[in-house]
Amino acid sequence: MATETEIKLSLSAAAAQRLLELPLLAGSERSTKLLRNTYYDTADRRLRRERIVVRYRQHGRQWLLGVKTAPPLAAGLAQRGEWEAPGRAGDFDFAHVDDVAVRELLESLRDELQPVFTTRFRREAHVFAPRSGVRIEVALDRGRIEAAGRRQSIREVEIELLSGSLSDLFAVALDLQAGVPMHPEAGSKSERAYRLLDAAPLLAVKAQPVAVHADMPTMDAFRLIAVACIGHLQANEQGVRDSEEAEFVHQARVAIRRLRSAIRLWEPLLPEAFVARFDPLWQALATQLGDNRNWDVFRAETLPVLAEVFAGRVDGARLASRVQGRCASYRRVSRRALQSEDYSRLLLDFRAALVDLPVSPAGRLADFVPRCLGKRARRVNERAAAPLQTDVAARHRLRVAFKQLRYGLEFFSPLLAGPLLADYLQSATALQEMLGRLNDLAVATQLVAAVLPAASRVQVQDWLAAQTAELLPEFAQLLDDFQQRLPPWQSPERPAGDRSRSRQPAYSL
């Protein structure tokens, strides 16, 4: 099996022309060809679910049967198995696929395969050797996807590693991106074609579980989780740019928050320069999206209640208009942020930095998890000792510490076994929801100052303060309940008289 390793970047028509004029490509081996690809799947889209691509590529009079595995992209990087062999369109001989599981699946579906969409594009490829032992192909593809009578343009660059290391590949990609603006792609041509074929509405995407395991190197786990966070962010970036739906901004912000939490969890093991460089950049992006999210929540959840409670005392129509204006203004800020060259560079630069992180001497993930989560739990307990009933800032600090613990539990959930985890997460979820409600009230208290005149502002803020006061006893009870739970990474005491080891691990490592 050959492994295809490439970085995919989209670009504008003007940038595509400038790309071909870059000095980096001068003197390289150059070729141009027209490619027509027909993709096949079953009627129930089995190959799509299995993340396998089957296609016939026509180049002149030659036909090539191609099979690829199709793992999700993150920051444009694709690493996948690839098999190609000459064939005749519609004739599916998978003998060249040396992965037994993939070949047996394809052979079992052979009679069900049918064409589902095509891509047609002109590829201008440049192959060059930036240093001895390294060969890289830079291919500019321009054409279209055709699916169910619909069309979508293709304009992207594929930078493929022919020989050398991942660091070499990213070095070339970053050099090219410095010359012309290009954005790391979140989906392959086939993924975009399936979406075009479905003609389904764009939906916000939530975080998915990450397949970490006990024996993997701790830094490999960080890379895997960080890449998953980037994938979560990019899965929602089109929705932020093109949709009015507030959930896209929310999920993009959650993705960044999870990524920053991962950086904090692994901070003792990460190079100081890595944390110092990237954490502020992700924080700045989160802040840009955060203002948008705050106004979205105010409009959807707080505004209707205020309009009902203060009917006749506050001009509801005027208030709604001002809030809508703020939402629209901050939505434009979010869109500009995810359309900016700075964001495109951050995605690629961060992904390249992940490649260069050292592996040792961090050790196994199994040894890291209890220390890491124990430290976060202690921080939660320390911040819970503050005067939370009267101190809004202290509750916010607790919320931040609690989220880092909660995200850690989610990251490491494959390693944590038994009812302790479910019990702990149930209590944690209830407390997190309460902290969120209290935070929304605190933020609303600040936001009303921007949209209400002074005379109305005071009475609304007083009402918000009263709502907060009503929630505080329940908050105190939930916090106490959470602190009484046995953390799933600790060891429960054995019953008296048990002569086996007095403490057994409550997590399966």
NUGULO-939440 format. One record per residue (C-alpha): x, y, z. Coordinates in steps of 0.5 Angstrom, whole numbers, padded with zeros to 4 digits, always signed. Example, Ala and Ser with C-alpha at 12.3 -4.5 7.8 and 13.67 -1.06 7.14 Angstrom:
! NUGULO-939440
+0025-0009+0016 +0027-0002+0014 
END
This chain:
! NUGULO-939440
+0000+0000+0000 +0002+0007-0002 +0001+0012+0003 -0001+0019+0000 +0001+0025+0005 -0001+0032+0002 -0004+0039+0004 -0010+0042+0001 -0011+0049+0001 -0016+0053-0003 -0015+0060-0006 -0018+0065-0010 -0017+0066-0018 -0012+0072-0017 -0008+0068-0012 -0008+0062-0016 -0005+0066-0022 +0000+0069-0017 +0002+0062-0014 +0005+0060-0021 +0009+0066-0021 +0012+0065-0015 +0020+0064-0015 +0019+0058-0011 +0016+0054-0017 +0021+0057-0022 +0026+0052-0025 +0021+0046-0023 +0019+0040-0027 +0012+0042-0030 +0007+0038-0033 -0001+0040-0035 -0006+0035-0036 -0014+0035-0036 -0017+0030-0031 -0024+0027-0031 -0026+0023-0025 -0032+0019-0024 -0033+0017-0016 -0037+0010-0014 -0041+0008-0008 -0047+0004-0007 -0054+0007-0006 -0054+0007+0001 -0047+0011+0001 -0044+0005+0005 -0037+0007+0002 -0038+0014+0005 -0040+0011+0012 -0033+0007+0012 -0029+0013+0009 -0027+0010+0003 -0026+0013-0004 -0027+0009-0010 -0026+0013-0017 -0024+0012-0024 -0019+0017-0027 -0019+0018-0034 -0013+0022-0037 -0013+0022-0044 -0014+0015-0046 -0012+0012-0040 -0016+0010-0034 -0014+0008-0027 -0018+0005-0022 -0016+0009-0015 -0018+0007-0008 -0017+0011-0002 -0018+0011+0005 -0021+0018+0007 -0019+0020+0014 -0022+0027+0016 -0018+0033+0014 -0015+0038+0020 -0012+0044+0017 -0011+0041+0010 -0007+0035+0012 -0009+0029+0009 -0005+0022+0010 -0009+0016+0007 -0008+0009+0004 -0008+0010-0004 -0008+0004-0009 -0008+0005-0016 -0008+0001-0022 -0010+0001-0030 -0017-0001-0031 -0023+0000-0035 -0029+0004-0033 -0034+0000-0030 -0030-0006-0029 -0028-0007-0021 -0022-0011-0020 -0019-0010-0013 -0013-0015-0013 -0008-0009-0013 -0011-0007-0006 -0007-0010-0001 -0011-0008+0005 -0015-0015+0006 -0020-0012+0010 -0021-0006+0005 -0021-0011-0001 -0026-0016+0002 -0031-0010+0003 -0030-0007-0004 -0031-0014-0007 -0037-0015-0003 -0040-0009-0005 -0037-0010-0013 -0044-0011-0016 -0047-0005-0012 -0043+0000-0014 -0045+0006-0019 -0043+0013-0021 -0045+0018-0016 -0041+0024-0018 -0035+0027-0022 -0030+0032-0022 -0027+0035-0028 -0021+0040-0027 -0014+0042-0030 -0008+0040-0026 -0002+0044-0027 +0004+0040-0023 +0011+0043-0021 +0016+0038-0018 +0022+0040-0014 +0027+0039-0009 +0028+0044-0004 +0034+0040-0001 +0037+0033-0002 +0033+0027-0001 +0026+0031-0001 +0022+0032-0007 +0015+0035-0007 +0009+0036-0012 +0005+0043-0012 -0001+0042-0016 -0006+0047-0018 -0013+0044-0019 -0018+0049-0023 -0025+0046-0025 -0031+0043-0022 -0035+0038-0019 -0042+0035-0022 -0047+0032-0018 -0054+0031-0019 -0054+0036-0024 -0051+0041-0019 -0044+0044-0020 -0039+0047-0015 -0032+0050-0017 -0025+0047-0016 -0020+0052-0014 -0015+0049-0010 -0007+0047-0009 -0005+0040-0007 +0002+0040-0004 +0004+0032-0004 +0010+0029+0000 +0014+0025-0005 +0020+0024-0001 +0022+0027+0006 +0019+0029+0012 +0012+0032+0014 +0017+0038+0017 +0019+0039+0010 +0012+0039+0007 +0010+0044+0012 +0016+0048+0011 +0014+0049+0003 +0007+0050+0005 +0008+0055+0009 +0013+0059+0004 +0008+0058-0001 +0002+0061+0004 +0007+0067+0005 +0007+0069-0002 +0000+0068-0004 -0006+0068+0001 -0009+0060+0002 -0013+0057+0007 -0012+0050+0009 -0018+0046+0007 -0023+0042+0012 -0025+0037+0006 -0023+0033+0000 -0026+0034-0007 -0030+0028-0005 -0033+0030+0001 -0035+0037-0002 -0038+0033-0008 -0042+0029-0003 -0045+0035+0001 -0047+0038-0006 -0050+0031-0008 -0054+0031-0001 -0056+0039-0002 -0057+0038+0005 -0058+0045+0010 -0051+0046+0013 -0051+0044+0020 -0047+0046+0026 -0042+0040+0028 -0041+0038+0036 -0034+0035+0038 -0033+0028+0037 -0030+0023+0042 -0022+0022+0041 -0019+0015+0041 -0014+0016+0046 -0011+0009+0049 -0007+0008+0055 -0001+0006+0052 +0000+0011+0047 +0005+0016+0048 +0003+0022+0052 +0005+0027+0047 +0002+0023+0041 -0005+0024+0045 -0004+0031+0045 -0003+0032+0038 -0009+0027+0037 -0013+0031+0041 -0011+0038+0038 -0012+0036+0031 -0019+0034+0033 -0020+0041+0036 -0018+0044+0030 -0022+0039+0026 -0028+0041+0030 -0027+0049+0029 -0026+0048+0021 -0033+0044+0021 -0036+0050+0023 -0032+0055+0020 -0037+0055+0013 -0043+0056+0018 -0040+0062+0021 -0038+0065+0015 -0044+0064+0011 -0050+0063+0016 -0054+0067+0021 -0055+0061+0025 -0052+0062+0032 -0050+0055+0034 -0044+0055+0029 -0041+0061+0033 -0042+0057+0039 -0039+0051+0037 -0033+0054+0033 -0032+0058+0040 -0033+0051+0044 -0027+0048+0039 -0022+0054+0041 -0024+0053+0048 -0023+0046+0048 -0016+0047+0044 -0014+0052+0050 -0016+0047+0055 -0012+0042+0052 -0006+0046+0052 -0007+0048+0059 -0007+0041+0061 -0001+0039+0057 +0003+0045+0059 +0008+0042+0064 +0010+0038+0058 +0010+0043+0052 +0016+0047+0050 +0015+0054+0053 +0016+0057+0046 +0010+0053+0044 +0005+0055+0049 +0008+0063+0049 +0007+0063+0042 +0000+0060+0040 -0004+0060+0047 -0005+0068+0046 -0007+0067+0039 -0012+0062+0040 -0015+0067+0046 -0015+0073+0041 -0019+0069+0036 -0024+0066+0042 -0025+0073+0044 -0027+0075+0037 -0032+0070+0037 -0034+0071+0045 -0037+0078+0044 -0041+0075+0038 -0044+0069+0043 -0045+0073+0048 -0050+0078+0044 -0053+0071+0041 -0055+0069+0048 -0057+0075+0050 -0062+0076+0044 -0065+0069+0044 -0065+0067+0052 -0065+0074+0056 -0069+0079+0051 -0075+0075+0051 -0076+0075+0059 -0074+0082+0059 -0079+0084+0054 -0085+0080+0058 -0082+0082+0065 -0082+0090+0064 -0087+0090+0059 -0090+0098+0059 -0084+0100+0063 -0078+0098+0057 -0079+0100+0050 -0079+0093+0048 -0078+0094+0040 -0073+0099+0041 -0069+0094+0046 -0070+0089+0041 -0067+0093+0035 -0061+0095+0039 -0060+0088+0041 -0061+0086+0034 -0056+0091+0031 -0050+0089+0036 -0051+0081+0034 -0051+0083+0027 -0044+0088+0028 -0041+0082+0032 -0043+0077+0027 -0039+0081+0022 -0033+0081+0027 -0033+0073+0027 -0034+0073+0020 -0028+0077+0018 -0024+0073+0023 -0025+0067+0020 -0024+0070+0013 -0017+0073+0015 -0011+0071+0013 -0008+0071+0020 -0013+0065+0021 -0011+0061+0015 -0004+0062+0017 -0005+0060+0025 -0008+0054+0022 -0003+0052+0018 +0003+0054+0023 +0000+0051+0029 -0001+0044+0025 +0006+0045+0023 +0008+0046+0030 +0005+0040+0032 +0009+0036+0028 +0015+0038+0031 +0013+0037+0038 +0018+0032+0042 +0015+0025+0044 +0020+0024+0050 +0021+0024+0056 +0013+0025+0057 +0012+0017+0058 +0005+0013+0057 -0002+0017+0057 -0004+0012+0063 +0001+0015+0068 -0001+0022+0066 -0008+0022+0066 -0009+0021+0074 -0003+0027+0075 -0007+0031+0070 -0014+0031+0073 -0012+0031+0080 -0008+0037+0079 -0015+0040+0075 -0019+0038+0081 -0015+0041+0086 -0015+0048+0083 -0023+0047+0082 -0023+0046+0090 -0018+0052+0091 -0023+0056+0087 -0029+0053+0090 -0027+0056+0097 -0027+0063+0095 -0033+0067+0097 -0037+0065+0091 -0044+0068+0093 -0042+0075+0093 -0036+0075+0088 -0038+0075+0081 -0030+0074+0079 -0029+0069+0083 -0035+0065+0080 -0032+0066+0073 -0025+0063+0075 -0028+0057+0078 -0032+0056+0072 -0026+0057+0068 -0022+0052+0072 -0028+0047+0072 -0029+0047+0064 -0021+0045+0064 -0023+0039+0069 -0029+0037+0065 -0026+0038+0058 -0020+0033+0061 -0025+0028+0063 -0028+0028+0056 -0021+0028+0053 -0019+0022+0057 -0026+0018+0058 -0024+0012+0054 -0019+0011+0059 -0024+0012+0065 -0028+0006+0067 -0034+0004+0071 -0040+0008+0074 -0036+0013+0077 -0035+0016+0071 -0042+0017+0069 -0044+0019+0076 -0038+0024+0076 -0040+0027+0069 -0047+0027+0071 -0046+0032+0077 -0041+0036+0073 -0046+0037+0068 -0051+0040+0073 -0046+0044+0076 -0043+0047+0069 -0050+0048+0067 -0051+0052+0073 -0045+0056+0072 -0047+0058+0065 -0054+0060+0068 -0050+0065+0073 -0045+0067+0068 -0051+0069+0063 -0054+0073+0068 -0047+0077+0070 -0046+0078+0062 -0053+0080+0061 -0052+0085+0067 -0046+0088+0063 -0050+0088+0056 -0056+0092+0058 -0051+0098+0060 -0050+0098+0052 -0057+0098+0050 -0061+0101+0055 -0062+0108+0058 -0060+0110+0065 -0067+0110+0067 -0069+0103+0065 -0062+0100+0066 -0062+0100+0073 -0069+0097+0074 -0067+0091+0069 -0060+0090+0073 -0063+0090+0079 -0068+0085+0077 -0062+0081+0074 -0059+0081+0081 -0065+0078+0084 -0065+0072+0079 -0058+0071+0081 -0059+0071+0088 -0065+0066+0087 -0060+0061+0084 -0054+0062+0089 -0057+0057+0094 -0058+0051+0089 -0051+0053+0086 -0048+0052+0093 -0052+0045+0093 -0049+0043+0087 -0042+0045+0088 -0043+0041+0095 -0045+0035+0091 -0040+0035+0086 -0034+0036+0091 -0037+0029+0095 -0037+0025+0089 -0031+0020+0088 -0027+0022+0082 -0026+0017+0077 -0019+0017+0077 -0018+0016+0084 -0018+0009+0088 -0024+0008+0092 -0022+0005+0099 -0023-0003+0100 -0028-0005+0106 -0025-0006+0112 -0022-0013+0113 -0021-0014+0106 -0013-0016+0106 -0012-0015+0098 -0009-0008+0097 -0013-0003+0100 -0013+0001+0094 -0015-0001+0087 -0015+0004+0081 -0022+0006+0079 -0020+0007+0072 -0018+0002+0067 -0011+0003+0064 
END
